[in-house]
Amino acid sequence: MAKKKIAISCGDVQGVGLELILKSHKEVSALCEPLYLIDSELLERANQLLHNAYETKTLNALAINSPLPLLNSSTIGKVSTQSGAYSFESFKKACELADSKEVDGICTLPINKLAWQQAQIPFVGHTDFLKQRYKDHQIIMMLGCSKLFVGLFSDHVPLSTVSQLIQVKALVRFLLTFQKSTQAKIVQVCGFNPHAGEEGLFGEEDEKILKAIQKGNQTLGFECFLGPLPADSAFAPNKRKITPFYVSMSHDVGLAPLKALYFDESINVSLNAPILRTSTDHGTAFDIAYQNKANNKSYLNAIKYLA
């Protein structure tokens, strides 16, 4: 059986992305046919900064139509406008290749959101771009591993706006899309307020969540969605035995326990997109860039999910 062809966008070259590409190439090549969306010259520069520890000649790299950012000992680990623009063009090219069926899926390495902003990229990050590009699809950010997956009803938005976003109709649609995309038999839904609102004592949001859960279960014809659960105890060991699938109303409520438990192995998946896309669950790690310290477990798991 032929290996799947996976486009890998380079992420921010000032971070750990290129180290992950170089140090993992042999393992990745055993899983799929990787196409690295980066100019070979940058891979050579990265290898030099890594004391020529890796082979670069055998990597299948596709040049990006964007000015090459500076990459040397004085730029690594720092926010760079050029690196932001380059990482965006690499990612956009990956999407174009997936749209035209030239690749079977894409894996994105971490970008720096401030660098995108400085480069005047009008998107907060990868998921925001995908939501705009594929507007007919409700794309859901889900992070996790086989032991625990968390779907985010809201992702990269200010916490102050989440309360306004919690509306019954929107949440029902989200829950049903999440269930269809994951085929989960049971999904535990975290509440929003302390103690999941104490039956309306603390805010009205959890009453809306309960109504959405009831409507979602009614639509499916079985009790799939459980909750709302008090978020402070939702991820306790006895709860995680019920199902690996969770939904969180906000970013940090769902991801804090996930990353405390499974940081190294978790991945980011864009559910319900017309293309297959995964990513590492970590950032650029500027503090350890080009020190040969990057853990590649999340990256390899992201590739395995696609392959």
C-alpha positions in Angstrom: 0.0 0.0 0.0 1.4 3.4 -1.0 2.3 5.8 1.7 0.2 9.0 2.0 1.8 12.2 0.8 1.8 14.8 3.6 2.6 18.5 3.2 4.4 19.8 6.2 4.4 23.6 6.7 7.6 24.9 8.3 6.2 27.1 11.1 8.2 29.9 12.4 11.8 29.3 11.5 13.1 31.1 14.6 11.6 28.4 16.8 11.9 24.6 17.1 10.1 23.7 13.8 13.1 23.2 11.6 14.9 21.1 14.3 11.8 18.9 14.5 11.8 18.5 10.7 15.5 17.6 10.6 15.7 15.3 13.6 12.4 13.5 12.7 12.8 13.0 9.0 13.8 9.4 9.1 10.9 8.4 11.3 8.4 10.6 9.4 9.6 9.0 6.1 8.8 5.6 7.4 5.2 6.8 8.1 4.4 8.8 5.0 5.9 10.6 2.0 6.7 14.0 3.4 6.8 17.2 1.4 8.4 20.0 3.3 7.2 23.5 2.4 10.4 25.4 2.9 13.4 26.5 0.8 16.3 24.1 1.0 18.6 27.0 1.9 16.8 27.5 5.2 17.1 23.9 6.0 20.8 24.1 5.4 21.1 27.2 7.6 19.1 25.5 10.3 21.4 22.4 10.2 24.4 24.7 10.6 22.9 26.2 13.7 22.4 22.7 15.0 26.1 21.9 14.4 25.4 19.9 11.2 23.8 17.1 13.2 21.4 16.1 10.5 21.2 15.1 6.8 19.4 17.7 4.6 20.1 16.5 1.0 17.5 13.7 1.0 14.6 16.0 2.1 11.9 16.7 -0.5 11.5 20.5 -0.1 9.4 22.9 -2.1 10.4 26.5 -2.3 8.0 29.1 -1.0 7.1 32.3 -2.8 8.1 34.6 -0.1 11.4 36.5 0.9 13.7 34.2 2.9 13.8 35.4 6.5 17.2 36.0 8.2 18.2 32.9 10.2 21.3 33.1 12.3 22.5 33.1 15.9 21.3 36.6 16.4 17.7 36.0 15.1 16.8 32.7 16.6 14.3 32.7 19.4 13.0 36.2 18.5 9.9 37.5 16.9 10.5 38.3 13.2 8.1 39.9 10.8 9.8 38.1 7.8 9.5 34.8 9.6 5.8 35.4 10.3 5.2 36.2 6.6 7.2 33.1 5.5 5.4 30.7 7.9 2.0 32.0 6.7 3.0 31.4 3.0 4.2 27.9 3.8 0.9 27.1 5.5 -1.2 28.6 2.7 0.7 26.6 0.2 0.0 23.4 2.2 -3.7 24.2 2.1 -3.6 24.9 -1.7 -1.9 21.5 -2.3 -4.5 19.8 -0.1 -7.4 21.5 -1.9 -6.0 20.3 -5.3 -5.6 16.8 -3.9 -1.8 16.9 -4.6 -1.3 15.8 -1.0 -3.4 13.6 1.3 -3.2 15.9 4.3 -1.2 18.6 6.0 0.8 18.9 9.2 1.6 22.4 10.5 4.5 23.2 12.7 4.1 26.0 15.3 3.8 29.6 14.3 4.3 32.8 16.3 1.0 34.7 16.4 2.7 38.1 17.1 4.9 37.6 14.1 1.8 37.0 11.9 0.3 40.2 13.3 3.5 42.2 12.6 3.5 40.8 9.1 -0.1 42.1 8.7 -1.5 38.6 8.3 -5.3 39.1 9.1 -5.7 35.8 11.0 -5.0 35.0 14.6 -3.5 31.6 13.7 -3.9 28.4 11.7 -7.5 27.6 12.8 -8.7 31.1 12.2 -7.4 31.0 8.7 -9.1 27.6 8.1 -12.4 28.9 9.4 -12.2 31.8 6.9 -11.0 29.7 4.0 -13.7 27.0 4.5 -16.6 29.1 5.7 -19.2 26.4 4.7 -17.7 24.1 7.3 -17.9 24.4 11.1 -14.2 23.7 11.9 -13.5 22.7 15.4 -10.2 22.8 17.2 -9.6 19.6 19.1 -6.5 18.7 21.0 -5.4 15.5 22.7 -4.3 12.0 22.3 -5.9 8.6 22.4 -6.3 8.9 26.2 -8.0 12.3 26.2 -9.4 14.5 23.4 -10.8 18.0 24.2 -13.0 19.9 21.7 -13.0 23.7 22.1 -16.4 25.5 21.7 -14.4 28.8 21.7 -10.7 28.9 21.0 -8.5 32.0 20.5 -10.9 34.6 21.7 -10.7 36.8 24.8 -12.2 35.1 27.9 -14.5 38.1 28.4 -16.4 37.3 25.2 -17.0 33.6 25.8 -20.2 34.1 27.9 -21.8 35.9 24.9 -20.9 33.1 22.6 -22.7 30.5 24.6 -26.1 30.3 22.9 -28.2 27.2 22.7 -28.5 27.0 18.9 -24.8 27.5 18.3 -23.8 25.0 21.0 -26.2 22.3 19.6 -24.7 22.7 16.2 -21.2 22.5 17.7 -22.0 19.4 19.8 -23.5 17.5 16.8 -20.6 18.4 14.6 -18.1 17.3 17.2 -19.9 13.9 17.6 -20.2 13.3 13.9 -16.5 14.1 13.4 -15.3 11.9 16.2 -18.0 9.3 16.2 -17.8 9.5 20.0 -20.5 7.4 21.8 -20.2 9.6 25.0 -19.0 13.2 25.3 -18.6 14.9 28.6 -19.4 18.6 28.4 -17.7 21.0 30.9 -19.7 23.7 32.5 -18.8 27.4 32.3 -19.3 28.8 35.8 -18.1 27.4 39.2 -20.0 24.2 40.1 -21.6 24.3 36.6 -23.7 27.2 37.8 -25.4 25.6 40.8 -28.7 25.4 38.9 -28.7 29.1 38.0 -27.1 30.5 41.2 -23.9 31.5 39.3 -25.0 32.9 36.0 -27.2 31.7 33.2 -24.6 30.1 30.8 -24.9 26.6 32.3 -28.6 26.5 31.8 -28.0 27.2 28.2 -25.4 24.4 28.0 -27.9 22.0 29.6 -30.6 22.9 27.1 -28.1 22.4 24.2 -27.1 19.0 25.7 -30.7 17.9 25.9 -31.5 19.0 22.4 -28.3 17.4 21.0 -29.2 14.1 22.7 -32.8 14.3 21.4 -31.5 14.8 17.8 -29.1 11.8 18.1 -31.7 9.6 19.7 -29.4 8.5 22.5 -27.7 10.0 25.6 -24.3 11.0 24.1 -23.7 14.3 25.8 -23.3 14.3 29.6 -23.2 17.5 31.7 -22.7 20.2 32.2 -20.0 18.9 34.5 -18.3 21.2 37.1 -15.0 21.8 35.2 -12.9 21.6 38.3 -13.7 17.9 38.7 -14.6 16.9 35.1 -11.1 15.6 34.4 -10.7 13.5 37.6 -9.5 9.9 37.0 -13.0 8.4 37.6 -14.5 10.7 35.0 -11.8 10.0 32.4 -12.7 6.3 32.6 -16.1 7.1 31.1 -14.9 8.5 27.8 -11.8 10.1 26.4 -13.9 12.8 24.7 -14.7 16.2 26.3 -16.0 19.6 25.2 -14.9 22.8 26.9 -16.5 26.2 26.5 -13.2 28.0 26.7 -9.6 27.4 25.7 -7.7 27.1 29.0 -10.4 25.3 30.9 -10.1 22.3 28.6 -6.4 22.5 27.7 -4.9 23.1 31.2 -5.7 19.5 32.3 -4.9 18.0 29.0 -1.4 19.6 28.9 -0.8 18.8 32.5 -1.5 15.1 31.8 -0.3 14.6 28.2 1.7 17.6 27.0 4.4 15.8 25.1 2.1 13.4 23.2 -0.9 15.5 22.4 -1.7 16.9 19.0 -4.1 19.5 17.4 -6.7 18.3 14.9 -9.0 20.5 12.8 -12.2 18.6 12.8 -14.9 18.9 10.1 -12.5 20.6 7.6 -12.6 19.6 3.9 -8.9 18.8 4.2 -7.0 16.7 6.8 -4.9 18.9 9.1 -3.0 18.2 12.3 -0.4 20.1 14.2 1.8 19.8 17.3 0.0 20.9 20.5 2.9 23.1 21.5 4.3 26.5 20.4 7.5 27.7 18.9 9.5 27.2 22.1 11.8 30.1 21.4 13.6 29.5 24.7 15.1 26.2 23.4 15.4 27.0 19.7 18.4 25.4 18.0 19.6 23.7 21.2 18.7 20.1 20.1 16.3 19.9 23.0 13.0 19.8 21.2 10.8 16.8 22.0 9.3 15.4 18.7 6.6 13.1 20.2 3.8 15.5 19.5 5.0 16.0 15.9 5.3 12.3 15.2 1.9 11.7 16.6 0.5 14.4 14.4 2.0 12.7 11.4 0.7 9.2 12.5 -2.8 10.6 12.8 -2.7 11.6 9.1 -0.8 8.5 7.9 
